[in-house]
Amino acid sequence: MEGSEIMSQTSETTEENKKDILKDFQTSFFTMSRLASFPWTFLENDLESNKSSELISDILKQTCLHSLCQNFPPSVRYRRLFLSELIRR
């Protein structure tokens, strides 16, 4: 395998992993799971390796800014705790 092929596969794996993590955040958020059960370590690792806040923006779009949250929002207290934890990380 050439270096470009390995980079391409790594990039694809990372994108798939990111999609899975976003889905985990969304599912956990709308089921109002314990905040400790969220995949925070992936977020922290991504922020350390990539200074962009794109992942945080994507998480917000999949949770608090999602149309489901407008129609069927989790409790205000839960949303506040979630956002506080997201900011803290």
N, C-alpha and C positions, 0 to 999 in steps of 0.2 A: 504494500500500500504506500502511496505517496503521502507526503505531509499534508497536501491540500485535501485529499480524501479523508484523512483522519480528522482534520479541522472541520470539514463539512459534517461528518458523522457526529462529532462532539457537539457542534452547534445544533444539529437536529435533536440530539438527545437532551440538550439543555432546554430547548424550546418545548419539547414534550414534557419534560420534568416541570417546567414553569407552568404549563397548562394544567398539569395534575395538581400542582400546589395551589393554583388559583381556584380550581374546582374544590379542593379540600377546604380552603378558606371560606368559599361561598357556602358549601354544605354545612360546615361547622357554625357559621354565622347564622344562617336561617334556621338551624335546629337549636340555636342558642346553647351550644355545647360549652363546657368549661373552657375558659380562656387558655388554661394551661395545655389543653389538647390541640391547640392550633399549631401549625408547622412553623413556629417562630424561628427555629434555628436556620431553616432554609432562607428566610428573609434576612436574617442577620448576616449569613454568609454571602448572600447576593449583594447586600449593601457594602460589605467590606471589599469585595472584589470589583464592584461596579458602583461608582459614586453617583450614578443616575438614580433618580427617584421614580423611574418608570414602573418598577414593580409595585411600589406603594400606590401609585396612581391606578394601576391595574387592579390591585386589591380593593381599593375604594370603589372602583367601577363595578366590581363583582359583589360588593357587599352593601355599604351604605348608600351608594348612588345608583344601585340597580333598581329597575322599575318595580320589582317585587317588594323592595323595601318601602317604596312609596305606597303601594297598595296594602301590603301586609307586614307592617314594620315590627321588628322585635321591640321589646320594651325600651323606653327611653333610657332607663338605667343600664340595660345591657349594651345598647349602642354607645353610651357614654364610656362605659368600662372598656369596650372594644377599641374605641378611638384613642382612649388614654393609653392603652397597652400598645397600640400601633405607633403612637407618637414616641412612647418611651423606648421602643426598640430602635 
